[in-house]
Amino acid sequence: MTPASPESATKLPDAQESPPNSSPIEPEPEPEAETAQVATRDYNDDDDAANEDADSAIGADSILSSTASLTESILQYRQLHGRTYQSTKTTEYWAPNDDQQNDGLDIIHHALLRLFDDRLVLAPIGAHPQRVLDLGTGTGVWATDFGDQFPGAEVTGTDISPIQPTWVAPNVKFVIDDFLLEWTWPEDHFDLIHMRALYGVIPDLEDLYAKVLRRLRPGSGWVQHVEMEVKIESDHVRFPEDHIFNRWAALLYQAGEKMGRSFALAQGHTMKEAMERAGFVDVAEQKCKAPLHSWPKDPRLKEAGLYLQAAFDQSVEGFGMFLFTQVLGMDRDAALVLAAEMRRETRKKSNYHWFEVTAVYGRKP
Ligand SMILES: C[S@@+](CC[C@H](N)C(=O)[O-])C[C@H]1O[C@@H](n2cnc3c(N)ncnc32)[C@H](O)[C@@H]1O
């Protein structure tokens, strides 16, 4: 594994060091415009005490261990507006866990790989990592690929949703585990702890990083965290304030604030600064623009854009449904209209649209 520096190849062509969004990606010449019932926490109940008592208790004072074993109830998914959601009693997660959403996670994984020059990890972990933890592993696609690439590593992926494959290489395993509960992982243990796409999930980023720090090997253990910005932008088209891209992002930020779990992790230097405050050293940040269609001229970016557009198209309803109905109190039809508007605008190649991806990694001193 080649050590990565902040100047190295994950940056998109033309991208500047800072601010990351100042350099446009070159589009293809002459682009053509294309026409292209849940038991859930009541986020709209003003009575905070009532919320704390809700079924989906998330308590700092929880006595449940984070590595509680899989129970049958975890496999009994909840239904909401025709989609399924995980049903752990400990933490309520906002995205569905059905095939439609999970396929999207796998496609996004491949797109992110193309964006990062096919590198699963940017941190300079060396050629022989031994113990690796992937928090909130989703379908486990990153962990599985990492296990293939590093057969000598023992990779553990954790999630509150049992959506990982059962047939995996012997050096990869998956555990149902809620990282918001008490941690039982050994201290000074892992060579790498990986996190990706945990927006709308983390109540206290610095606290999570501090827990990660304790479990990494002193001197040589690395954390890597990759997040995507929910606001869609363009270097070539100006989207007015009331454009669906801006309204969509504002609603997601608002839902995140209401849940106490931010959707703005990729903004500015939020992750980098929290990592440094938690005690990491050699912290490096890389930002790049992820095209959300096939408009870039560069073949690698074009491919990433094609993947991302395909993933977004099928995932967008799942991104918004729980947040808009359960958290912000809209009705289902209003949420569907917003998703349809997003789908229509993201399908327009002539928008030259992209969102920012931020990768941050740091070492335990
Ligand atoms: C957007 S998905 C990202 C999955 C994966 N990291 C990836 O990049 O493909 C977020 C995942 O975090 C999981 N998750 C949410 N809250 C969690 C928690 N408290 N503990 C463990 N996993 C959690 C969800 O179940 C979901 O699978």
The ligand as a Gaussian input file, in Angstrom:
#p B3LYP/6-31G(d) Opt

LIG

0 1
 C      -25.016000       4.672000       4.898000
 S      -24.656000       3.100000       5.571000
 C      -22.915000       2.960000       5.193000
 C      -22.447000       1.540000       5.177000
 C      -20.965000       1.346000       4.886000
 N      -20.126000       1.992000       5.885000
 C      -20.610000       1.824000       3.503000
 O      -19.931000       2.854000       3.377000
 O      -21.025000       1.169000       2.534000
 C      -24.623000       3.368000       7.337000
 C      -24.643000       2.067000       8.124000
 O      -24.442000       2.400000       9.508000
 C      -25.193000       1.500000      10.272000
 N      -25.380000       2.073000      11.617000
 C      -26.143000       3.132000      11.957000
 N      -26.036000       3.381000      13.275000
 C      -25.188000       2.433000      13.774000
 C      -24.701000       2.151000      15.085000
 N      -25.063000       2.905000      16.124000
 N      -23.865000       1.097000      15.249000
 C      -23.504000       0.337000      14.185000
 N      -23.933000       0.559000      12.925000
 C      -24.774000       1.595000      12.723000
 C      -26.478000       1.345000       9.478000
 O      -27.203000       0.197000       9.847000
 C      -25.953000       1.308000       8.039000
 O      -25.733000      -0.006000       7.617000

